[in-house]
Amino acid sequence: MRSAPLLALALGLLAMPAAAQPEFFFGTGQPPVFREEDMDKRFTRTRMYQALRQGTNDPNCAQVLGAMLTLLGETAPLFHKRDENFMLEPVLVQALSTQLVNPRFPGNAFFVAMVRRALIEQKLPPEWLVTAQALAPYYPAMDMGKLRFLSDGVKPLDSFLLTLPVLRQRYSEDVQRATSVAASTAEALFRDNYLDHELAFANVEVIDVKLEKPKKKRLKKGEEPEKPMMVARLVWVEPEPPSTTQYEFQFGKPRQRAKVELTAKLLDSQYVDLNKLLRGTKVLVRGRFWDYKKGMTAIELRDALLFPERDWSQVSGLVDPAALAACPLAVNDLTGMAAVQPGAFGKTPR
């Protein structure tokens, strides 16, 4: 039985090989199977685990539980089949390691234990969802839609590594830069390698969501006409490059940033109220990568789900350090280590 720990990866820091093959993104073996190990059993005997099941009346512990469940919700739509790693935004990785760790409480270890428990049970434990629902009115940062998504079962992507910028880079390397001798097969090979995979694209903007009727076509004998479908029109805009100097002056026309239009045919059941989704809202869209236009200027996804994205840089903090210090649940009854705890991902600081 393997005991390799899960690692939270900050996608923006991921170093991708220039000549990455499809196996780099999707792996070559079977999806990992998560089985209960000694650390998982110890977690079920901790005060934190009991509070996740039963809730808490302590306002300090409510902050801690709310923060941990919020982080779990944020990583849930990005679980994948490639390996045992999971994804957490860089700003949340920083918040976890600085706001939920103190000399008596290794919050990072508890968070990994929570992720493992969800992956072992293949869903969010129902008691945890009840606790989250009770805390939600007092902890607005929590995304209940993402937690409900997880409570309906773990639905892993084929890979969280293949983001939209990475997909465009692969297309540029594999198709647009192909030599004349390879050009005749490059497009077809790219389609074979990357289409029909379950992917997620972040930082896309809502243009419109509406019920669309399918295009009229002559039906074959016995063929039923397609039903109207809820479709989201989205757009991804290439981010501005980071500034290299404190003051920059631009002359002439600004550089044209690349855009990709996305058409997402939505599943009937969504975890966000589509009636309340506004134009311009930034969302994470996950679904089956079904088709694209030559040049990767437009993409079609099917069986798609939308999740609103929060700008975490605008959130002051997940938990007050004083609340963490005062919460009687925030003790190290998981690892039994000494007062000086390891860093964010189980690595002792040097």
The 8 nearest C-alpha neighbors of each residue, nearest first, counted from 0:
[[1, 2, 34, 36, 3, 35, 33, 32],
 [2, 0, 3, 34, 36, 4, 33, 32],
 [1, 3, 4, 0, 36, 5, 37, 38],
 [2, 4, 1, 5, 83, 6, 0, 84],
 [5, 3, 2, 6, 83, 111, 84, 345],
 [4, 6, 84, 83, 3, 7, 111, 85],
 [5, 7, 84, 8, 85, 4, 344, 83],
 [6, 8, 85, 86, 87, 84, 9, 5],
 [7, 9, 86, 10, 6, 87, 85, 84],
 [10, 8, 89, 11, 12, 88, 87, 86],
 [9, 11, 13, 12, 8, 88, 86, 89],
 [10, 12, 9, 13, 89, 88, 14, 8],
 [13, 11, 10, 9, 14, 8, 89, 15],
 [12, 14, 10, 11, 15, 9, 8, 160],
 [15, 13, 12, 16, 11, 10, 17, 9],
 [14, 16, 13, 17, 19, 18, 165, 23],
 [15, 17, 19, 18, 14, 20, 23, 13],
 [16, 18, 19, 15, 172, 169, 14, 168],
 [17, 19, 16, 20, 172, 15, 169, 173],
 [20, 18, 16, 17, 23, 21, 15, 22],
 [19, 21, 22, 23, 18, 24, 16, 192],
 [22, 20, 23, 24, 25, 192, 19, 193],
 [23, 21, 26, 25, 20, 24, 27, 19],
 [22, 24, 21, 20, 26, 25, 19, 27],
 [25, 23, 22, 21, 160, 158, 26, 161],
 [26, 24, 22, 81, 158, 23, 157, 21],
 [27, 25, 22, 81, 23, 28, 24, 82],
 [26, 28, 22, 25, 29, 81, 23, 21],
 [29, 27, 26, 30, 81, 31, 25, 82],
 [28, 30, 31, 27, 80, 81, 26, 32],
 [29, 31, 80, 81, 32, 28, 82, 79],
 [32, 30, 82, 83, 29, 33, 80, 81],
 [33, 31, 34, 30, 119, 118, 29, 83],
 [32, 34, 119, 118, 31, 35, 115, 83],
 [35, 33, 119, 36, 32, 0, 118, 1],
 [34, 36, 39, 119, 33, 40, 37, 38],
 [35, 37, 39, 38, 34, 40, 2, 0],
 [38, 36, 40, 39, 41, 35, 42, 2],
 [37, 39, 41, 40, 36, 42, 333, 112],
 [40, 38, 42, 36, 37, 41, 35, 112],
 [41, 39, 37, 42, 43, 38, 36, 35],
 [42, 40, 38, 44, 43, 39, 333, 37],
 [41, 43, 39, 45, 44, 40, 333, 38],
 [42, 44, 40, 41, 48, 45, 39, 49],
 [45, 43, 41, 42, 46, 48, 40, 49],
 [46, 44, 42, 47, 48, 43, 332, 333],
 [45, 47, 49, 328, 48, 50, 44, 332],
 [48, 46, 50, 45, 49, 328, 51, 329],
 [47, 49, 51, 45, 50, 46, 43, 52],
 [48, 50, 46, 52, 51, 47, 53, 45],
 [49, 51, 54, 53, 47, 52, 48, 55],
 [52, 50, 48, 127, 49, 54, 53, 47],
 [51, 53, 126, 49, 50, 127, 54, 48],
 [54, 52, 50, 51, 49, 55, 130, 126],
 [53, 55, 50, 130, 51, 52, 56, 49],
 [56, 54, 57, 50, 61, 60, 53, 58],
 [55, 57, 58, 54, 61, 60, 59, 50],
 [56, 58, 60, 59, 55, 61, 326, 327],
 [59, 57, 61, 60, 56, 62, 55, 322],
 [58, 60, 322, 326, 61, 62, 57, 325],
 [61, 59, 326, 63, 62, 57, 58, 64],
 [60, 62, 58, 64, 59, 63, 65, 57],
 [63, 61, 65, 60, 59, 64, 318, 66],
 [62, 64, 60, 66, 65, 61, 318, 67],
 [65, 63, 61, 67, 66, 62, 60, 68],
 [66, 64, 62, 68, 63, 67, 61, 69],
 [65, 67, 69, 63, 64, 317, 68, 62],
 [68, 66, 64, 70, 69, 65, 63, 71],
 [69, 67, 71, 65, 70, 66, 64, 72],
 [68, 70, 141, 66, 72, 67, 71, 65],
 [71, 69, 73, 67, 72, 68, 66, 74],
 [70, 72, 68, 69, 74, 73, 75, 67],
 [71, 73, 146, 145, 69, 75, 70, 74],
 [74, 72, 70, 71, 75, 69, 145, 76],
 [73, 75, 71, 72, 87, 77, 86, 76],
 [74, 76, 72, 77, 78, 73, 149, 71],
 [77, 75, 74, 78, 145, 73, 155, 149],
 [78, 76, 75, 74, 159, 79, 86, 156],
 [79, 77, 155, 75, 85, 76, 156, 74],
 [78, 80, 155, 156, 158, 157, 81, 77],
 [81, 79, 30, 157, 82, 155, 156, 158],
 [80, 82, 26, 25, 79, 158, 30, 157],
 [83, 81, 84, 80, 31, 30, 79, 26],
 [84, 82, 5, 31, 85, 81, 6, 4],
 [85, 83, 6, 5, 82, 7, 86, 8],
 [84, 86, 7, 78, 6, 8, 83, 5],
 [85, 87, 8, 7, 74, 77, 9, 88],
 [86, 88, 74, 7, 9, 8, 92, 89],
 [87, 89, 91, 90, 9, 92, 86, 10],
 [90, 88, 9, 92, 91, 93, 87, 11],
 [89, 91, 93, 92, 88, 94, 311, 312],
 [92, 90, 94, 93, 88, 89, 95, 87],
 [93, 91, 89, 95, 90, 94, 88, 87],
 [92, 94, 90, 91, 96, 95, 97, 89],
 [95, 93, 91, 97, 98, 92, 96, 90],
 [96, 94, 92, 99, 93, 97, 98, 91],
 [95, 97, 343, 93, 94, 100, 99, 98],
 [96, 98, 94, 95, 100, 99, 93, 101],
 [97, 99, 94, 95, 100, 96, 318, 320],
 [100, 98, 106, 95, 97, 96, 101, 323],
 [101, 99, 106, 105, 104, 98, 96, 97],
 [100, 102, 104, 103, 105, 99, 340, 324],
 [103, 101, 338, 339, 104, 340, 100, 105],
 [102, 104, 330, 101, 338, 331, 105, 329],
 [103, 105, 330, 331, 101, 329, 100, 106],
 [106, 104, 100, 107, 108, 340, 331, 101],
 [105, 107, 100, 99, 109, 108, 104, 110],
 [106, 108, 110, 343, 109, 105, 111, 344],
 [109, 107, 111, 110, 106, 105, 112, 345],
 [110, 108, 112, 106, 107, 111, 113, 105],
 [109, 111, 113, 107, 112, 108, 106, 114],
 [110, 112, 114, 108, 113, 109, 115, 107],
 [113, 111, 109, 115, 110, 114, 116, 108],
 [114, 112, 110, 116, 111, 115, 109, 117],
 [115, 113, 111, 117, 116, 112, 118, 110],
 [114, 116, 118, 112, 113, 117, 119, 111],
 [115, 117, 119, 113, 118, 114, 112, 120],
 [116, 118, 122, 123, 114, 120, 115, 119],
 [119, 117, 121, 115, 116, 120, 114, 33],
 [120, 118, 33, 116, 121, 117, 34, 115],
 [119, 121, 117, 122, 118, 116, 124, 123],
 [122, 120, 118, 153, 119, 117, 152, 123],
 [123, 121, 152, 150, 117, 153, 120, 149],
 [122, 124, 150, 117, 149, 125, 127, 128],
 [123, 125, 127, 126, 122, 150, 128, 117],
 [126, 124, 128, 127, 123, 129, 150, 52],
 [125, 127, 52, 129, 128, 124, 130, 53],
 [128, 126, 130, 51, 125, 124, 129, 52],
 [127, 129, 131, 125, 130, 126, 132, 124],
 [130, 128, 126, 132, 127, 131, 133, 125],
 [131, 129, 127, 133, 54, 128, 132, 51],
 [130, 132, 128, 134, 133, 129, 135, 127],
 [133, 131, 129, 135, 130, 134, 128, 143],
 [132, 134, 130, 131, 135, 129, 136, 54],
 [133, 135, 131, 132, 137, 136, 138, 130],
 [134, 136, 138, 132, 137, 133, 131, 139],
 [137, 135, 138, 134, 139, 133, 132, 141],
 [136, 138, 135, 134, 139, 133, 61, 62],
 [137, 139, 135, 140, 136, 134, 141, 65],
 [140, 138, 141, 135, 137, 136, 142, 134],
 [141, 139, 138, 142, 69, 317, 135, 314],
 [140, 142, 69, 139, 143, 138, 135, 65],
 [143, 141, 144, 145, 140, 72, 69, 146],
 [144, 142, 146, 145, 147, 141, 132, 135],
 [143, 145, 270, 147, 142, 146, 271, 148],
 [146, 144, 148, 72, 143, 147, 142, 149],
 [145, 147, 143, 72, 149, 148, 144, 150],
 [148, 146, 150, 144, 149, 145, 143, 151],
 [149, 147, 145, 146, 151, 150, 144, 270],
 [148, 150, 146, 152, 151, 147, 123, 122],
 [149, 151, 123, 147, 122, 152, 148, 146],
 [152, 150, 149, 148, 147, 122, 153, 123],
 [151, 153, 122, 149, 150, 121, 154, 123],
 [152, 154, 121, 122, 149, 155, 118, 151],
 [153, 155, 152, 156, 78, 76, 149, 79],
 [156, 154, 79, 78, 80, 153, 157, 77],
 [157, 155, 79, 197, 158, 198, 80, 78],
 [156, 158, 197, 80, 79, 25, 196, 81],
 [159, 157, 156, 79, 160, 25, 81, 24],
 [158, 160, 161, 77, 79, 156, 199, 198],
 [161, 159, 158, 162, 24, 10, 165, 25],
 [162, 160, 159, 165, 166, 158, 24, 163],
 [161, 163, 165, 200, 164, 160, 166, 159],
 [162, 164, 166, 165, 200, 167, 161, 201],
 [165, 163, 167, 166, 162, 168, 237, 161],
 [164, 166, 168, 162, 167, 163, 161, 169],
 [167, 165, 163, 169, 168, 164, 161, 162],
 [168, 166, 170, 164, 165, 169, 163, 171],
 [167, 169, 165, 171, 166, 170, 172, 164],
 [168, 170, 166, 172, 171, 167, 173, 165],
 [171, 169, 167, 173, 174, 168, 172, 166],
 [170, 172, 175, 168, 169, 174, 173, 176],
 [173, 171, 169, 176, 170, 174, 168, 175],
 [172, 174, 170, 171, 169, 177, 176, 175],
 [175, 173, 177, 185, 170, 176, 171, 186],
 [174, 176, 171, 177, 172, 173, 170, 294],
 [177, 175, 172, 174, 171, 173, 178, 182],
 [178, 176, 174, 182, 175, 181, 173, 179],
 [179, 177, 181, 180, 182, 176, 175, 174],
 [180, 178, 182, 181, 177, 183, 176, 185],
 [179, 181, 178, 182, 183, 177, 184, 185],
 [182, 180, 178, 179, 183, 177, 184, 185],
 [183, 181, 179, 185, 177, 184, 180, 178],
 [182, 184, 181, 185, 180, 186, 179, 187],
 [185, 183, 187, 182, 186, 181, 188, 189],
 [184, 186, 182, 188, 174, 187, 181, 183],
 [187, 185, 189, 188, 184, 174, 190, 182],
 [188, 186, 190, 184, 189, 185, 191, 183],
 [187, 189, 191, 185, 190, 186, 184, 192],
 [190, 188, 192, 186, 187, 191, 193, 185],
 [191, 189, 187, 194, 188, 192, 193, 186],
 [190, 192, 188, 189, 193, 194, 187, 195],
 [191, 193, 189, 190, 188, 21, 194, 187],
 [192, 194, 190, 191, 189, 196, 195, 21],
 [193, 195, 190, 288, 196, 289, 191, 192],
 [196, 194, 288, 289, 287, 193, 197, 290],
 [197, 195, 287, 288, 194, 198, 157, 193],
 [196, 198, 287, 156, 157, 286, 288, 195],
 [199, 197, 285, 156, 286, 196, 287, 158],
 [198, 200, 285, 284, 286, 201, 159, 162],
 [201, 199, 284, 162, 163, 283, 285, 198],
 [202, 200, 283, 203, 282, 284, 199, 162],
 [201, 203, 281, 282, 283, 204, 235, 200],
 [204, 202, 235, 281, 282, 234, 201, 233],
 [205, 203, 281, 234, 279, 233, 280, 282],
 [204, 206, 233, 279, 278, 280, 207, 232],
 [207, 205, 233, 232, 278, 279, 204, 234],
 [208, 206, 232, 205, 231, 278, 209, 233],
 [207, 209, 231, 230, 232, 229, 206, 210],
 [210, 208, 229, 230, 211, 207, 231, 228],
 [209, 211, 229, 228, 230, 227, 212, 208],
 [212, 210, 228, 227, 209, 229, 213, 230],
 [211, 213, 227, 214, 228, 210, 226, 225],
 [214, 212, 227, 215, 225, 211, 226, 228],
 [213, 215, 216, 212, 225, 211, 227, 224],
 [216, 214, 213, 217, 212, 224, 218, 225],
 [217, 215, 218, 214, 224, 213, 219, 225],
 [216, 218, 219, 215, 224, 222, 220, 214],
 [219, 217, 222, 216, 220, 224, 223, 221],
 [220, 218, 222, 221, 217, 223, 216, 224],
 [219, 221, 222, 218, 223, 217, 224, 216],
 [220, 222, 219, 223, 218, 224, 217, 225],
 [223, 221, 219, 220, 218, 224, 225, 217],
 [222, 224, 225, 221, 218, 219, 220, 226],
 [225, 223, 226, 222, 218, 213, 216, 215],
 [226, 224, 213, 223, 227, 212, 228, 214],
 [225, 227, 228, 224, 212, 213, 223, 211],
 [228, 226, 212, 211, 213, 210, 225, 229],
 [229, 227, 210, 211, 230, 226, 212, 264],
 [230, 228, 210, 209, 265, 211, 264, 231],
 [229, 231, 264, 209, 263, 265, 208, 228],
 [230, 232, 208, 263, 207, 262, 233, 264],
 [233, 231, 262, 207, 206, 261, 208, 205],
 [232, 234, 205, 261, 206, 204, 260, 231],
 [235, 233, 260, 204, 203, 261, 259, 236],
 [234, 236, 203, 259, 258, 204, 260, 237],
 [237, 235, 258, 257, 238, 234, 259, 256],
 [236, 238, 257, 256, 258, 239, 235, 164],
 [239, 237, 236, 240, 256, 241, 257, 235],
 [238, 240, 241, 237, 256, 242, 236, 254],
 [239, 241, 238, 242, 237, 243, 256, 254],
 [242, 240, 239, 243, 238, 244, 245, 247],
 [241, 243, 244, 240, 245, 247, 246, 239],
 [244, 242, 241, 245, 247, 246, 240, 239],
 [243, 245, 246, 242, 247, 241, 248, 240],
 [244, 246, 247, 243, 242, 248, 241, 249],
 [247, 245, 244, 248, 242, 243, 249, 241],
 [246, 248, 244, 249, 245, 242, 243, 250],
 [249, 247, 250, 246, 244, 251, 245, 253],
 [250, 248, 247, 251, 253, 252, 254, 246],
 [251, 249, 248, 252, 253, 247, 254, 246],
 [250, 252, 253, 249, 254, 248, 255, 247],
 [251, 253, 254, 250, 249, 255, 256, 248],
 [254, 252, 255, 251, 249, 250, 256, 239],
 [253, 255, 256, 252, 251, 239, 257, 249],
 [256, 254, 253, 257, 252, 258, 237, 239],
 [255, 257, 237, 254, 258, 236, 238, 239],
 [256, 258, 237, 236, 255, 259, 235, 296],
 [259, 257, 236, 235, 237, 256, 260, 296],
 [258, 260, 296, 235, 297, 234, 261, 236],
 [259, 261, 234, 297, 233, 298, 296, 235],
 [262, 260, 298, 233, 234, 297, 299, 232],
 [261, 263, 299, 232, 231, 300, 298, 233],
 [264, 262, 300, 231, 230, 265, 301, 299],
 [265, 263, 230, 301, 303, 302, 300, 229],
 [266, 264, 303, 302, 229, 230, 263, 304],
 [265, 267, 302, 268, 303, 304, 269, 264],
 [266, 268, 265, 269, 229, 228, 302, 304],
 [269, 267, 266, 270, 265, 304, 271, 272],
 [268, 270, 271, 304, 267, 266, 305, 272],
 [271, 269, 144, 148, 272, 268, 145, 147],
 [272, 270, 269, 273, 144, 306, 305, 307],
 [271, 273, 274, 275, 276, 270, 269, 144],
 [272, 274, 276, 275, 271, 208, 269, 277],
 [275, 273, 272, 276, 277, 271, 208, 209],
 [276, 274, 273, 272, 277, 271, 278, 280],
 [275, 277, 273, 274, 272, 278, 280, 271],
 [278, 276, 280, 275, 279, 205, 207, 274],
 [279, 277, 205, 206, 280, 207, 276, 204],
 [278, 280, 205, 204, 277, 206, 281, 207],
 [281, 279, 205, 204, 278, 277, 282, 276],
 [280, 282, 204, 203, 308, 202, 307, 279],
 [283, 281, 307, 308, 306, 203, 202, 284],
 [282, 284, 201, 306, 200, 305, 307, 202],
 [285, 283, 305, 200, 199, 304, 282, 306],
 [286, 284, 199, 304, 303, 198, 200, 283],
 [285, 287, 303, 197, 302, 300, 301, 198],
 [286, 288, 197, 301, 300, 196, 289, 195],
 [289, 287, 300, 195, 194, 196, 290, 197],
 [288, 290, 300, 195, 299, 287, 194, 301],
 [291, 289, 299, 298, 288, 194, 292, 300],
 [292, 290, 298, 297, 299, 295, 293, 289],
 [293, 291, 297, 295, 296, 294, 298, 290],
 [292, 294, 295, 291, 296, 297, 186, 298],
 [293, 295, 296, 292, 175, 170, 297, 291],
 [294, 296, 293, 292, 297, 291, 167, 298],
 [297, 295, 259, 294, 292, 260, 258, 298],
 [296, 298, 260, 259, 292, 291, 295, 261],
 [299, 297, 291, 261, 290, 262, 260, 292],
 [298, 300, 262, 290, 289, 261, 263, 291],
 [301, 299, 263, 288, 289, 287, 286, 264],
 [300, 302, 264, 287, 303, 286, 263, 289],
 [303, 301, 266, 265, 286, 264, 287, 304],
 [302, 304, 286, 265, 301, 285, 266, 264],
 [303, 305, 285, 284, 265, 269, 286, 266],
 [306, 304, 284, 283, 282, 307, 285, 303],
 [305, 307, 283, 282, 308, 284, 271, 304],
 [308, 306, 282, 281, 283, 305, 309, 280],
 [309, 307, 282, 281, 283, 306, 310, 202],
 [308, 310, 311, 307, 281, 282, 140, 313],
 [309, 311, 312, 313, 308, 314, 281, 90],
 [312, 310, 314, 313, 309, 90, 91, 315],
 [311, 313, 310, 314, 90, 315, 309, 91],
 [312, 314, 311, 310, 315, 309, 316, 90],
 [315, 313, 311, 312, 316, 310, 317, 140],
 [316, 314, 313, 317, 312, 311, 318, 319],
 [317, 315, 318, 314, 319, 94, 98, 311],
 [316, 318, 66, 319, 94, 98, 315, 62],
 [317, 319, 316, 62, 320, 63, 98, 66],
 [318, 320, 322, 321, 323, 317, 316, 98],
 [321, 319, 323, 322, 324, 318, 98, 99],
 [320, 322, 324, 319, 323, 325, 59, 318],
 [323, 321, 59, 325, 319, 320, 324, 326],
 [324, 322, 320, 326, 321, 325, 63, 319],
 [323, 325, 321, 322, 326, 320, 329, 101],
 [326, 324, 322, 323, 321, 327, 59, 60],
 [325, 327, 60, 59, 323, 328, 329, 324],
 [328, 326, 329, 325, 330, 60, 324, 46],
 [329, 327, 46, 326, 47, 330, 60, 50],
 [330, 328, 104, 327, 326, 323, 331, 47],
 [331, 329, 104, 103, 328, 332, 327, 105],
 [330, 332, 104, 333, 103, 335, 334, 105],
 [331, 333, 45, 335, 330, 334, 46, 42],
 [334, 332, 331, 42, 335, 41, 45, 109],
 [335, 333, 336, 332, 331, 38, 41, 108],
 [336, 334, 332, 333, 331, 337, 338, 330],
 [337, 335, 334, 338, 340, 331, 339, 333],
 [336, 338, 339, 335, 340, 103, 102, 331],
 [337, 339, 102, 103, 340, 336, 104, 331],
 [340, 338, 102, 337, 341, 103, 336, 101],
 [339, 341, 338, 102, 105, 342, 337, 336],
 [342, 340, 347, 345, 346, 348, 343, 339],
 [341, 343, 346, 347, 345, 344, 348, 340],
 [344, 342, 96, 107, 345, 341, 346, 95],
 [345, 343, 346, 342, 107, 6, 108, 7],
 [344, 346, 341, 342, 343, 347, 108, 107],
 [347, 345, 342, 341, 344, 348, 343, 349],
 [346, 348, 341, 342, 349, 345, 340, 344],
 [349, 347, 342, 346, 341, 340, 343, 345],
 [348, 347, 346, 342, 341, 340, 339, 345]]
